[in-house]
Amino acid sequence: MAKRVCPFWVGYLLISPLRTLFQNPDKLLKPHITSGMKVLDIGSGMGFFSLPIARMVGAEGKVICVDVQEKMLKSLEKRARKAGLSDRVETRICHQNSLGLNDLNEEIDFALAFAVVHEVPNVTQFLDELFNTLKPTGKLLLAEPKGHVSEKDFNRTISVAQQNRFKIIDNPSIPRNRTMLLKKEVSLKN
Ligand SMILES: C[S@@+](CC[C@H](N)C(=O)[O-])C[C@H]1O[C@@H](n2cnc3c(N)ncnc32)[C@H](O)[C@@H]1O
């Protein structure tokens, strides 16, 4: 069955400043993101996390925001311009079945996939593509809303991630969400 993509108008609700009261991007992401990093925000929507990430990476860093909906990205670009952050925010439209990030092989320090995996039709391919973009030291934070994703379904996503060579390092507490912090399981064989 086709997965339902978040309607465009919901994008406006997701950037509400009130959301910061229970999901503060600085508190959630500052432990993982430092100045100069190259970060992916997958399923960025209108950029509730992307703009704070752009501030965290600073002028030397970059946040690459990927979404299937052009209208979400257009709104994000407008918000980035208004905030004076366009120089470090890149937007990329993708397909439901492919992120199209082959050019970023092992370039990404940190990837965020917040409230997007349950909308993705092929989770194995999605995680495989993300895995390839990460540096050997790279990390991926997955968060899925409890209201949309059962514990069983979330555990299934984590199993797929482990089959895709991700290793669990933590499950940070984010109100109303199921979360997992993952890293690349780098083989020591050579
Ligand atoms: C619920 S919204 C979350 C937006 C943002 N991450 C946040 O937390 O505010 C999900 C977003 O994922 C995007 N999306 C859905 N399927 C996708 C896919 N296969 N690849 C990339 N983005 C996708 C939707 O267009 C939407 O903007």
The ligand as an SDF file (V2000), in Angstrom:
LIG
                    3D

 27 29  0  0  0  0  0  0  0  0999 V2000
    6.0150   14.7820    9.1350 C   0  0  0  0  0  0  0  0  0  0  0  0
    7.0090   15.7470    8.0720 S   0  0  0  0  0  0  0  0  0  0  0  0
    8.4140   16.0670    9.1310 C   0  0  0  0  0  0  0  0  0  0  0  0
    9.1590   17.3040    8.7450 C   0  0  0  0  0  0  0  0  0  0  0  0
   10.3890   17.6250    9.6170 C   0  0  0  0  0  0  0  0  0  0  0  0
   11.3420   16.5400    9.6460 N   0  0  0  0  0  0  0  0  0  0  0  0
    9.9760   17.9910   11.0140 C   0  0  0  0  0  0  0  0  0  0  0  0
   10.1480   17.1690   11.9290 O   0  0  0  0  0  0  0  0  0  0  0  0
    9.4400   19.0910   11.1800 O   0  0  0  0  0  0  0  0  0  0  0  0
    7.6710   14.5400    6.9520 C   0  0  0  0  0  0  0  0  0  0  0  0
    8.4190   15.1440    5.7810 C   0  0  0  0  0  0  0  0  0  0  0  0
    9.0510   14.0760    5.0570 O   0  0  0  0  0  0  0  0  0  0  0  0
    8.8740   14.2740    3.6720 C   0  0  0  0  0  0  0  0  0  0  0  0
    8.9580   12.9630    3.0000 N   0  0  0  0  0  0  0  0  0  0  0  0
    7.9960   12.0220    2.8400 C   0  0  0  0  0  0  0  0  0  0  0  0
    8.4740   10.9460    2.1920 N   0  0  0  0  0  0  0  0  0  0  0  0
    9.7680   11.2150    1.9250 C   0  0  0  0  0  0  0  0  0  0  0  0
   10.8170   10.4900    1.2550 C   0  0  0  0  0  0  0  0  0  0  0  0
   10.5950    9.2840    0.7260 N   0  0  0  0  0  0  0  0  0  0  0  0
   12.0400   11.0530    1.1600 N   0  0  0  0  0  0  0  0  0  0  0  0
   12.2600   12.2990    1.6850 C   0  0  0  0  0  0  0  0  0  0  0  0
   11.3130   13.0240    2.3150 N   0  0  0  0  0  0  0  0  0  0  0  0
   10.0870   12.5040    2.4320 C   0  0  0  0  0  0  0  0  0  0  0  0
    7.5090   14.9520    3.5610 C   0  0  0  0  0  0  0  0  0  0  0  0
    7.3660   15.6350    2.3490 O   0  0  0  0  0  0  0  0  0  0  0  0
    7.5280   15.8680    4.7900 C   0  0  0  0  0  0  0  0  0  0  0  0
    8.0610   17.1290    4.4870 O   0  0  0  0  0  0  0  0  0  0  0  0
  1  2  1  0
  2  3  1  0
  2 10  1  0
  3  4  1  0
  4  5  1  0
  5  6  1  0
  5  7  1  0
  7  8  2  0
  7  9  1  0
 10 11  1  0
 11 12  1  0
 11 26  1  0
 12 13  1  0
 13 14  1  0
 13 24  1  0
 14 15  1  0
 14 23  1  0
 15 16  2  0
 16 17  1  0
 17 18  1  0
 17 23  2  0
 18 19  1  0
 18 20  2  0
 20 21  1  0
 21 22  2  0
 22 23  1  0
 24 25  1  0
 24 26  1  0
 26 27  1  0
M  CHG  2   2   1   9  -1
M  END
$$$$
